[in-house]
């Protein structure tokens, strides 16, 4: 079995339009300083 280590952070996004836009905004902001974001949870 391969051993992996993951960094977990919490990011909160907002949008007046939809939850989908809020998620996209949060990921876009996080990706400016965090590189190689491979997955996320909602």
CHARMM-style PDB file with segment names, atoms N, HN, CA, C and O in Angstrom:
ATOM      1  N   UNK     1       0.847  -1.181   0.000  1.00  0.00      PROA
ATOM      2  CA  UNK     1       0.000   0.000   0.000  1.00  0.00      PROA
ATOM      3  C   UNK     1       0.889   1.240   0.000  1.00  0.00      PROA
ATOM      4  O   UNK     1       1.859   1.319   0.754  1.00  0.00      PROA
ATOM      5  N   UNK     2       0.560   2.175  -0.825  1.00  0.00      PROA
ATOM      6  HN  UNK     2      -0.228   2.110  -1.437  1.00  0.00      PROA
ATOM      7  CA  UNK     2       1.304   3.435  -0.896  1.00  0.00      PROA
ATOM      8  C   UNK     2       0.942   4.326   0.282  1.00  0.00      PROA
ATOM      9  O   UNK     2      -0.196   4.339   0.750  1.00  0.00      PROA
ATOM     10  N   UNK     3       1.924   5.062   0.743  1.00  0.00      PROA
ATOM     11  HN  UNK     3       2.849   5.052   0.363  1.00  0.00      PROA
ATOM     12  CA  UNK     3       1.681   6.016   1.823  1.00  0.00      PROA
ATOM     13  C   UNK     3       1.584   7.409   1.222  1.00  0.00      PROA
ATOM     14  O   UNK     3       2.432   7.814   0.427  1.00  0.00      PROA
ATOM     15  N   UNK     4       0.553   8.130   1.603  1.00  0.00      PROA
ATOM     16  HN  UNK     4      -0.136   7.801   2.248  1.00  0.00      PROA
ATOM     17  CA  UNK     4       0.345   9.485   1.109  1.00  0.00      PROA
ATOM     18  C   UNK     4       0.084  10.410   2.285  1.00  0.00      PROA
ATOM     19  O   UNK     4      -0.459   9.997   3.310  1.00  0.00      PROA
ATOM     20  N   UNK     5       0.469  11.646   2.126  1.00  0.00      PROA
ATOM     21  HN  UNK     5       0.910  11.982   1.294  1.00  0.00      PROA
ATOM     22  CA  UNK     5       0.171  12.684   3.099  1.00  0.00      PROA
ATOM     23  C   UNK     5      -0.514  13.821   2.362  1.00  0.00      PROA
ATOM     24  O   UNK     5      -0.059  14.253   1.303  1.00  0.00      PROA
ATOM     25  N   UNK     6      -1.604  14.298   2.927  1.00  0.00      PROA
ATOM     26  HN  UNK     6      -1.973  13.947   3.788  1.00  0.00      PROA
ATOM     27  CA  UNK     6      -2.367  15.368   2.300  1.00  0.00      PROA
ATOM     28  C   UNK     6      -2.464  16.548   3.247  1.00  0.00      PROA
ATOM     29  O   UNK     6      -2.546  16.378   4.463  1.00  0.00      PROA
ATOM     30  N   UNK     7      -2.454  17.734   2.684  1.00  0.00      PROA
ATOM     31  HN  UNK     7      -2.388  17.872   1.696  1.00  0.00      PROA
ATOM     32  CA  UNK     7      -2.670  18.953   3.450  1.00  0.00      PROA
ATOM     33  C   UNK     7      -4.146  19.305   3.325  1.00  0.00      PROA
ATOM     34  O   UNK     7      -4.683  19.346   2.218  1.00  0.00      PROA
ATOM     35  N   UNK     8      -4.802  19.556   4.445  1.00  0.00      PROA
ATOM     36  HN  UNK     8      -4.366  19.522   5.344  1.00  0.00      PROA
ATOM     37  CA  UNK     8      -6.218  19.905   4.448  1.00  0.00      PROA
ATOM     38  C   UNK     8      -6.347  21.346   4.925  1.00  0.00      PROA
ATOM     39  O   UNK     8      -5.849  21.708   5.991  1.00  0.00      PROA
ATOM     40  N   UNK     9      -7.021  22.157   4.126  1.00  0.00      PROA
ATOM     41  HN  UNK     9      -7.426  21.863   3.260  1.00  0.00      PROA
ATOM     42  CA  UNK     9      -7.283  23.546   4.502  1.00  0.00      PROA
ATOM     43  C   UNK     9      -8.777  23.800   4.377  1.00  0.00      PROA
ATOM     44  O   UNK     9      -9.485  23.059   3.695  1.00  0.00      PROA
ATOM     45  N   UNK    10      -9.244  24.831   5.026  1.00  0.00      PROA
ATOM     46  HN  UNK    10      -8.668  25.432   5.580  1.00  0.00      PROA
ATOM     47  CA  UNK    10     -10.645  25.214   4.918  1.00  0.00      PROA
ATOM     48  C   UNK    10     -10.720  26.567   4.229  1.00  0.00      PROA
ATOM     49  O   UNK    10     -10.048  27.518   4.628  1.00  0.00      PROA
ATOM     50  N   UNK    11     -11.538  26.643   3.198  1.00  0.00      PROA
ATOM     51  HN  UNK    11     -12.083  25.870   2.873  1.00  0.00      PROA
ATOM     52  CA  UNK    11     -11.715  27.869   2.429  1.00  0.00      PROA
ATOM     53  C   UNK    11     -13.212  28.138   2.339  1.00  0.00      PROA
ATOM     54  O   UNK    11     -14.000  27.217   2.129  1.00  0.00      PROA
ATOM     55  N   UNK    12     -13.598  29.384   2.496  1.00  0.00      PROA
ATOM     56  HN  UNK    12     -12.958  30.133   2.666  1.00  0.00      PROA
ATOM     57  CA  UNK    12     -15.008  29.760   2.398  1.00  0.00      PROA
ATOM     58  C   UNK    12     -15.166  30.745   1.252  1.00  0.00      PROA
ATOM     59  O   UNK    12     -14.490  31.772   1.209  1.00  0.00      PROA
ATOM     60  N   UNK    13     -16.060  30.428   0.325  1.00  0.00      PROA
ATOM     61  HN  UNK    13     -16.610  29.593   0.360  1.00  0.00      PROA
ATOM     62  CA  UNK    13     -16.348  31.319  -0.789  1.00  0.00      PROA
ATOM     63  C   UNK    13     -17.752  31.877  -0.667  1.00  0.00      PROA
ATOM     64  O   UNK    13     -18.617  31.276  -0.031  1.00  0.00      PROA
ATOM     65  N   UNK    14     -17.970  33.018  -1.276  1.00  0.00      PROA
ATOM     66  HN  UNK    14     -17.267  33.506  -1.793  1.00  0.00      PROA
ATOM     67  CA  UNK    14     -19.297  33.631  -1.256  1.00  0.00      PROA
ATOM     68  C   UNK    14     -19.699  34.060  -2.655  1.00  0.00      PROA
ATOM     69  O   UNK    14     -18.858  34.312  -3.518  1.00  0.00      PROA
ATOM     70  N   UNK    15     -20.999  34.135  -2.854  1.00  0.00      PROA
ATOM     71  HN  UNK    15     -21.682  33.931  -2.153  1.00  0.00      PROA
ATOM     72  CA  UNK    15     -21.551  34.634  -4.111  1.00  0.00      PROA
ATOM     73  C   UNK    15     -23.008  35.002  -3.887  1.00  0.00      PROA
ATOM     74  O   UNK    15     -23.731  34.312  -3.169  1.00  0.00      PROA
ATOM     75  N   UNK    16     -23.425  36.076  -4.498  1.00  0.00      PROA
ATOM     76  HN  UNK    16     -22.838  36.636  -5.082  1.00  0.00      PROA
ATOM     77  CA  UNK    16     -24.833  36.467  -4.447  1.00  0.00      PROA
ATOM     78  C   UNK    16     -25.653  35.683  -5.465  1.00  0.00      PROA
ATOM     79  O   UNK    16     -26.883  35.695  -5.415  1.00  0.00      PROA
ATOM     80  N   UNK    17     -24.977  35.002  -6.388  1.00  0.00      PROA
ATOM     81  HN  UNK    17     -23.978  34.992  -6.429  1.00  0.00      PROA
ATOM     82  CA  UNK    17     -25.663  34.306  -7.480  1.00  0.00      PROA
ATOM     83  C   UNK    17     -26.054  32.872  -7.138  1.00  0.00      PROA
ATOM     84  O   UNK    17     -27.220  32.497  -7.258  1.00  0.00      PROA
ATOM     85  N   UNK    18     -25.062  32.059  -6.703  1.00  0.00      PROA
ATOM     86  HN  UNK    18     -24.115  32.364  -6.605  1.00  0.00      PROA
ATOM     87  CA  UNK    18     -25.348  30.642  -6.459  1.00  0.00      PROA
ATOM     88  C   UNK    18     -24.254  30.005  -5.624  1.00  0.00      PROA
ATOM     89  O   UNK    18     -23.165  30.559  -5.476  1.00  0.00      PROA
ATOM     90  N   UNK    19     -24.554  28.839  -5.081  1.00  0.00      PROA
ATOM     91  HN  UNK    19     -25.438  28.388  -5.201  1.00  0.00      PROA
ATOM     92  CA  UNK    19     -23.544  28.092  -4.332  1.00  0.00      PROA
ATOM     93  C   UNK    19     -22.433  27.632  -5.273  1.00  0.00      PROA
ATOM     94  O   UNK    19     -21.270  27.561  -4.875  1.00  0.00      PROA
ATOM     95  N   UNK    20     -22.786  27.320  -6.513  1.00  0.00      PROA
ATOM     96  HN  UNK    20     -23.731  27.377  -6.836  1.00  0.00      PROA
ATOM     97  CA  UNK    20     -21.783  26.913  -7.502  1.00  0.00      PROA
ATOM     98  C   UNK    20     -20.758  28.025  -7.716  1.00  0.00      PROA
ATOM     99  O   UNK    20     -19.556  27.763  -7.763  1.00  0.00      PROA
ATOM    100  N   UNK    21     -21.224  29.248  -7.845  1.00  0.00      PROA
ATOM    101  HN  UNK    21     -22.200  29.461  -7.808  1.00  0.00      PROA
ATOM    102  CA  UNK    21     -20.315  30.390  -7.999  1.00  0.00      PROA
ATOM    103  C   UNK    21     -19.467  30.590  -6.743  1.00  0.00      PROA
ATOM    104  O   UNK    21     -18.290  30.937  -6.840  1.00  0.00      PROA
ATOM    105  N   UNK    22     -20.052  30.376  -5.577  1.00  0.00      PROA
ATOM    106  HN  UNK    22     -21.008  30.094  -5.498  1.00  0.00      PROA
ATOM    107  CA  UNK    22     -19.296  30.519  -4.331  1.00  0.00      PROA
ATOM    108  C   UNK    22     -18.160  29.502  -4.270  1.00  0.00      PROA
ATOM    109  O   UNK    22     -17.049  29.834  -3.854  1.00  0.00      PROA
ATOM    110  N   UNK    23     -18.432  28.278  -4.679  1.00  0.00      PROA
ATOM    111  HN  UNK    23     -19.334  28.009  -5.017  1.00  0.00      PROA
ATOM    112  CA  UNK    23     -17.405  27.231  -4.702  1.00  0.00      PROA
ATOM    113  C   UNK    23     -16.308  27.597  -5.691  1.00  0.00      PROA
ATOM    114  O   UNK    23     -15.122  27.486  -5.381  1.00  0.00      PROA
ATOM    115  N   UNK    24     -16.703  28.031  -6.873  1.00  0.00      PROA
ATOM    116  HN  UNK    24     -17.667  28.121  -7.125  1.00  0.00      PROA
ATOM    117  CA  UNK    24     -15.717  28.421  -7.892  1.00  0.00      PROA
ATOM    118  C   UNK    24     -14.854  29.593  -7.412  1.00  0.00      PROA
ATOM    119  O   UNK    24     -13.644  29.610  -7.639  1.00  0.00      PROA
ATOM    120  N   UNK    25     -15.475  30.561  -6.756  1.00  0.00      PROA
ATOM    121  HN  UNK    25     -16.458  30.547  -6.572  1.00  0.00      PROA
ATOM    122  CA  UNK    25     -14.732  31.709  -6.228  1.00  0.00      PROA
ATOM    123  C   UNK    25     -13.713  31.271  -5.180  1.00  0.00      PROA
ATOM    124  O   UNK    25     -12.576  31.742  -5.181  1.00  0.00      PROA
ATOM    125  N   UNK    26     -14.116  30.376  -4.294  1.00  0.00      PROA
ATOM    126  HN  UNK    26     -15.040  29.993  -4.293  1.00  0.00      PROA
ATOM    127  CA  UNK    26     -13.210  29.905  -3.243  1.00  0.00      PROA
ATOM    128  C   UNK    26     -12.024  29.163  -3.839  1.00  0.00      PROA
ATOM    129  O   UNK    26     -10.885  29.380  -3.426  1.00  0.00      PROA
ATOM    130  N   UNK    27     -12.281  28.292  -4.805  1.00  0.00      PROA
ATOM    131  HN  UNK    27     -13.206  28.115  -5.140  1.00  0.00      PROA
ATOM    132  CA  UNK    27     -11.198  27.524  -5.426  1.00  0.00      PROA
ATOM    133  C   UNK    27     -10.279  28.439  -6.229  1.00  0.00      PROA
ATOM    134  O   UNK    27      -9.060  28.271  -6.200  1.00  0.00      PROA
ATOM    135  N   UNK    28     -10.848  29.393  -6.935  1.00  0.00      PROA
ATOM    136  HN  UNK    28     -11.838  29.529  -6.958  1.00  0.00      PROA
ATOM    137  CA  UNK    28     -10.033  30.329  -7.717  1.00  0.00      PROA
ATOM    138  C   UNK    28      -9.119  31.144  -6.806  1.00  0.00      PROA
ATOM    139  O   UNK    28      -7.940  31.326  -7.110  1.00  0.00      PROA
ATOM    140  N   UNK    29      -9.657  31.631  -5.696  1.00  0.00      PROA
ATOM    141  HN  UNK    29     -10.614  31.483  -5.449  1.00  0.00      PROA
ATOM    142  CA  UNK    29      -8.831  32.404  -4.760  1.00  0.00      PROA
ATOM    143  C   UNK    29      -7.738  31.534  -4.145  1.00  0.00      PROA
ATOM    144  O   UNK    29      -6.587  31.957  -4.044  1.00  0.00      PROA
ATOM    145  N   UNK    30      -8.095  30.329  -3.739  1.00  0.00      PROA
ATOM    146  HN  UNK    30      -9.030  29.985  -3.821  1.00  0.00      PROA
ATOM    147  CA  UNK    30      -7.112  29.431  -3.117  1.00  0.00      PROA
ATOM    148  C   UNK    30      -6.012  29.049  -4.096  1.00  0.00      PROA
ATOM    149  O   UNK    30      -4.855  28.910  -3.702  1.00  0.00      PROA
ATOM    150  N   UNK    31      -6.358  28.879  -5.360  1.00  0.00      PROA
ATOM    151  HN  UNK    31      -7.298  28.992  -5.681  1.00  0.00      PROA
ATOM    152  CA  UNK    31      -5.365  28.435  -6.348  1.00  0.00      PROA
ATOM    153  C   UNK    31      -4.331  29.514  -6.680  1.00  0.00      PROA
ATOM    154  O   UNK    31      -3.322  29.227  -7.323  1.00  0.00      PROA
ATOM    155  N   UNK    32      -4.575  30.734  -6.251  1.00  0.00      PROA
ATOM    156  HN  UNK    32      -5.395  30.968  -5.728  1.00  0.00      PROA
ATOM    157  CA  UNK    32      -3.578  31.794  -6.469  1.00  0.00      PROA
ATOM    158  C   UNK    32      -2.335  31.580  -5.606  1.00  0.00      PROA
ATOM    159  O   UNK    32      -1.233  31.970  -5.991  1.00  0.00      PROA
ATOM    160  N   UNK    33      -2.517  30.960  -4.437  1.00  0.00      PROA
ATOM    161  HN  UNK    33      -3.412  30.644  -4.124  1.00  0.00      PROA
ATOM    162  CA  UNK    33      -1.380  30.738  -3.541  1.00  0.00      PROA
ATOM    163  C   UNK    33      -1.084  29.264  -3.289  1.00  0.00      PROA
ATOM    164  O   UNK    33       0.028  28.918  -2.889  1.00  0.00      PROA
ATOM    165  N   UNK    34      -2.055  28.401  -3.514  1.00  0.00      PROA
ATOM    166  HN  UNK    34      -2.958  28.682  -3.839  1.00  0.00      PROA
ATOM    167  CA  UNK    34      -1.856  26.958  -3.344  1.00  0.00      PROA
ATOM    168  C   UNK    34      -1.761  26.331  -4.724  1.00  0.00      PROA
ATOM    169  O   UNK    34      -2.669  26.477  -5.542  1.00  0.00      PROA
ATOM    170  N   UNK    35      -0.680  25.646  -4.979  1.00  0.00      PROA
ATOM    171  HN  UNK    35       0.058  25.528  -4.314  1.00  0.00      PROA
ATOM    172  CA  UNK    35      -0.456  25.083  -6.307  1.00  0.00      PROA
ATOM    173  C   UNK    35      -0.805  23.600  -6.338  1.00  0.00      PROA
ATOM    174  O   UNK    35      -0.730  22.913  -5.319  1.00  0.00      PROA
ATOM    175  N   UNK    36      -1.181  23.123  -7.498  1.00  0.00      PROA
ATOM    176  HN  UNK    36      -1.241  23.681  -8.325  1.00  0.00      PROA
ATOM    177  CA  UNK    36      -1.490  21.707  -7.723  1.00  0.00      PROA
ATOM    178  C   UNK    36      -2.650  21.215  -6.870  1.00  0.00      PROA
ATOM    179  O   UNK    36      -2.570  20.142  -6.273  1.00  0.00      PROA
ATOM    180  N   UNK    37      -3.727  21.990  -6.807  1.00  0.00      PROA
ATOM    181  HN  UNK    37      -3.792  22.863  -7.292  1.00  0.00      PROA
ATOM    182  CA  UNK    37      -4.923  21.530  -6.100  1.00  0.00      PROA
ATOM    183  C   UNK    37      -5.518  20.402  -6.929  1.00  0.00      PROA
ATOM    184  O   UNK    37      -5.962  20.616  -8.057  1.00  0.00      PROA
ATOM    185  N   UNK    38      -5.523  19.204  -6.364  1.00  0.00      PROA
ATOM    186  HN  UNK    38      -5.163  19.031  -5.448  1.00  0.00      PROA
ATOM    187  CA  UNK    38      -5.970  18.034  -7.109  1.00  0.00      PROA
ATOM    188  C   UNK    38      -7.425  17.668  -6.875  1.00  0.00      PROA
ATOM    189  O   UNK    38      -8.044  17.032  -7.728  1.00  0.00      PROA
ATOM    190  N   UNK    39      -7.984  18.057  -5.734  1.00  0.00      PROA
ATOM    191  HN  UNK    39      -7.481  18.573  -5.041  1.00  0.00      PROA
ATOM    192  CA  UNK    39      -9.371  17.730  -5.430  1.00  0.00      PROA
ATOM    193  C   UNK    39      -9.866  18.642  -4.314  1.00  0.00      PROA
ATOM    194  O   UNK    39      -9.081  19.326  -3.658  1.00  0.00      PROA
ATOM    195  N   UNK    40     -11.174  18.638  -4.112  1.00  0.00      PROA
ATOM    196  HN  UNK    40     -11.812  18.082  -4.644  1.00  0.00      PROA
ATOM    197  CA  UNK    40     -11.767  19.425  -3.039  1.00  0.00      PROA
ATOM    198  C   UNK    40     -13.047  18.752  -2.573  1.00  0.00      PROA
ATOM    199  O   UNK    40     -13.629  17.945  -3.298  1.00  0.00      PROA
ATOM    200  N   UNK    41     -13.481  19.080  -1.374  1.00  0.00      PROA
ATOM    201  HN  UNK    41     -13.008  19.736  -0.785  1.00  0.00      PROA
ATOM    202  CA  UNK    41     -14.742  18.589  -0.818  1.00  0.00      PROA
ATOM    203  C   UNK    41     -15.643  19.776  -0.539  1.00  0.00      PROA
ATOM    204  O   UNK    41     -15.177  20.874  -0.235  1.00  0.00      PROA
ATOM    205  N   UNK    42     -16.933  19.539  -0.648  1.00  0.00      PROA
ATOM    206  HN  UNK    42     -17.311  18.647  -0.896  1.00  0.00      PROA
ATOM    207  CA  UNK    42     -17.918  20.564  -0.309  1.00  0.00      PROA
ATOM    208  C   UNK    42     -18.741  20.036   0.840  1.00  0.00      PROA
ATOM    209  OT1 UNK    42     -19.649  20.719   1.315  1.00  0.00      PROA
TER     210      UNK     42
END
